[in-house]
C-alpha cells in the first residue's frame, strides 16, 4: 500500500509538488491557510483538510512548504498545528527555506511528539516543482529519510542527505545566497550597460556565452530584459533568505559581505514595489 501523504502549504511550490505526488499514486491530503488556493489539487484528486492537525492525523508522511520561520512554526506548533495531529512514528518533513536554528528546534519538537523530523528544503522553483525536477537537501535521521525516499523521489531528481538536523536548512541558505548574489550582480551589470549606452543585446551575448554565463544568469537575464516578472520565486523570499544567511554567518564568524551587498539591492527593489514579483526584479533596484 502506498504511504499516505499530507502536504501542508500549497502555494507556488506546493501545487506542483502535490501534483507529482498524485501522479505517482500517493493518497494525498492537503491543507492551506487560504483554502481557495488548494482547488487545483482537489480537482486532481487530493482531499482538503480543515486544519493542519487533521491533514496530519492519518498520514505516514507530513510535508510542509511555507514562506519562513514564523509560518513554519505556526503550521507545526500553532493552534491545530500538524504535530498535534501526527501519530507517533510519523515522518514529518519541513521543505520550507527556514533558518538552521528553527530547523533544529523543529527536529526537537518532532522528537517530543514521538515523530521523526527532517528539514528538507528544495532547490528549484515553480517549473521544477511541476516537472518533478527538484533536489531535496535533507538534514536529520538517515533511516527516517530512507523510509520516505519513494515519496521524495516522486517530486525530485536527486535527494541529498547533508547531515544532522539543520544541515539541509543550512545548505539551502548557501545555495540561495549564491543564486541571489548572481542575480543581483547581473541586475547591476544590466543597469550599467543600459545607462552607459552599450548595445544591450550585444553585451549580454558576450556575458551569456562567456565565463559569467551560468544557467541562472541566462534564465534570470531573460526575465530582466523582457520585464516579465511573473513569479517563479518571490523577491521578498529571496530577501528573507539572505537575511537568514547573514544571521547564520554571524553565528560562525563569517561576515557575509557579498550577501549584505546583495540584500541592499533586493531591499531597494522591494521598496519600489517589486517584493511580490519574481526575484529577477532585483534589476529594478539597480535601474
N, C-alpha and C positions, 0 to 999 in steps of 0.2 A: 504494500500500500504506500502511496506517495505521502511524504511528510506534509502535514498541514502547516501552511504558512500564514502568518499575519503580517501585513505591511502597514505601518503607521506613518502617514505623510505621503500624499500622492500629488505633489507639486510638479515642478519642471522635470525632475529626475524620476520621481516615484511612479508617474504614469507609464513611462517606458519600461521601468523595472518590473512593474506589476504585469504589464503586457507579456513580457518574456516568461514570467513565471506561469501565467495562464497557458501560453502556447506550449510550455513544457509539461503541462498536465498537473501542476500542483494545485490542490484545493486552496483558494486564496480568500482570506477575509481582510478587509481594509478599513482603515479609519482615517479621516481627515477632519481637521478642525472646521474647515469650510466644506460641508457635505456636497455642495453642488460640484466641486472640482473632482469628486470621485465618480461622476456619472459615466465617464468614458470607460472606466474599468468595470463598472457594474454592467454596462452593456456587453462587455466581453465575457462576463460570467463570474465576476467577483461578488462576494457578499459584503454589504456595507454594515458595519457595526456602529452602534450609537456612542461608544466610548472606546478609548484605547484599552481599558481593562477588559471589556467584553471581547474586543478583537483578539486579545492575547489568551483568553480563557481556555480555548480548545486547541491552541496551536502547539506544534512541536518546535517551531522556529518563529521568533518575532523579530522583525527588521524595522528599524526606523530610519527615515532620512528627512531631516528638517533643517532649519536655517542656521542655528547657532546653539551655543551652550544653554542659553535660557530656554529656548524652545525644546531642546532635548531633555533638559532637566524636568520641565513641565510634563512632557509626554510620557516620561518614565516614572517620575516620582510624584507628580501633582495629583490633584483630585481625580479619581478614576484612572490613574496612570497605569501604563502597561504592566509594570512589575507587580502591582497589586493584584492583577488578574492572572498572571502567568503561573502555571503549575510548577511544582518542584521538578527540576531536571530539564526544564525548557532551556534551549539556547537562545539568548537574547543578543541581538546584534545592532549596534548603532553605526549606521553608514553615513551619518552626517559628518560634515567637517567641523570637528569640535577641538577644544584645547586638550592637550595631553593631561592637564590637571583634572579636568572633568572626566576624561576617558578613564582615568584610574579610579576616580570616585564612582563612576558608573559600574566598573568591574567589581568594586567592593559592595555596592548596593545589590548587584545581581547575586553575589555570594550570600548576602544576608537573607535574600529571598529564596535561597537554595536553587538558584539558576546559574547557568554558565554564561558569563558576559564576554562579548568580543567587541572591540572597536574595529570597524572595518569600513573606513571611508573608501570612496572610489575615485579613480581618475577617469577623465572623460566628461562629457556634458550631454546635453539632450539627445543629439544624434546617436551617440554611443550607447546611451541607456535604451533607446528604442531598438537598436540593432543587436544588442547583447554583446557589445564590444568593450565593456568596462573592464577595469583592473581593480580588484579588491586588495587593499593594503590592510592586513589583519594583525591586530595585537590581541594577545590573550592566549588561552589554553589551546595547545595544538590538537589535543584529542577532540575537544569540542568542535574545532574547525573541521576536522575530518568527518565528524558526524553529519555536518550540514553542507559538506562540499558540493553535493549534487544541486542543492538549492542555489548556492552562489554561482556554480558553473552555468546554470541556465541564463544568467544575466551577464556573463563575463567571458573574456578571452584569456584571462590569467588571474590566479589567486596567489598572492604573495604573503606568506607568514613572516612578519617583520620582527616578532619577539613578544615579550610580555605585555601586559595591559598598558596602553598608552603609546605603544610603538607604532601602531597603524596610524593613529592620530598625528603623531609627530612626523611620520614620513609624508603624510598628506600635506602638512603645512610646508615642508621643504619643497615638495612638488609645486604647490600653488605659489609659493614665494618666487620661485624661478620663473614660472609662467607669467606672473604679474609683472615682474621686472622686465621681462622681454617685451611684453605688450606696452608697458609704459615707455620704455626706451624707443620703441618703434613709433609711438604716438609723438614723441618729441622730434624724432627724425623726420616724420611726415610734416609736422608743423614747420620745421626749419626748411625743408625742401620747398614747401608752398610759399612761405614768406620771403625766401631768398630769390624766387623766380626760376629755380631749376625746373626743367621739364620733369613733372612728377612721374609720368609713366616710364620714361627712360631711366630715371633714378631708381625707381622701385624694381625695374627689371634687373638692374645691377645687383641690388640688395637681395632680391629673391633667389637669384641664381649664383650668388657668391657665398662666401663663408657665413654671413649672417642669416642665410635663408633657411631657417628651421621650418618644419611643418607648421608650427604655431605662428611664426612670423608671416608665412604665406596666407594662412587662413584668416588671421586677425587683420592683416593688412587689407585684404579684400573687403572686409566689413568696414574698415576705417575709411577707405576711399569711396566706397559706394554709399556710405551713410546709412546702411542697413544695420540697425542696432537691435533687431529682433532678438529676444533673449535666448541664448544658449546657456549662459551663466551670468547671473545678475552682477552688475558692477558693485553694488553695495555689499555683496557677499565676498567679492574679492578684496574689497577694502577691509572687511571684517577679518578675513583670513590673514592678511598682512599684519593686522593688529595682534592676532594670536601668535604669529611667528615672531614678531618683535618682542612680545612678552616672554615667549619661551627662550629666545636668545638671551634676554636679560637674566633669566634663571641660570644660564650656563656661562655667563660672562662673554657673550658674543654680541657685538654692538649692532649688527644687522643694519649697517648704514645704507646698503642698497634698498633694503625693504623700506626703510624710513623715507628715502627719497621717492621711491615709487608710491608709497602711501600718500604723500603730499599731492601727487598728481591725481590719484583716484579721489581724494577728498575734494580737490578743486572741481573735478568733473561732477561729483555728487552735488556740490553746492550749486552748480549750473543746471541741475535738474536731470541728471543722467543716471541717478542711482538705481532706478528701476529698469534701465536698459542693459543691454549686453555689456560685458566688461571691456569690449573693444572700444566703447565710447570714451575710454580714458583719453583718447586722442583729443577730445573736446576740452580736456583740462589743460592741454598744451596750446591749442589754437588761439 
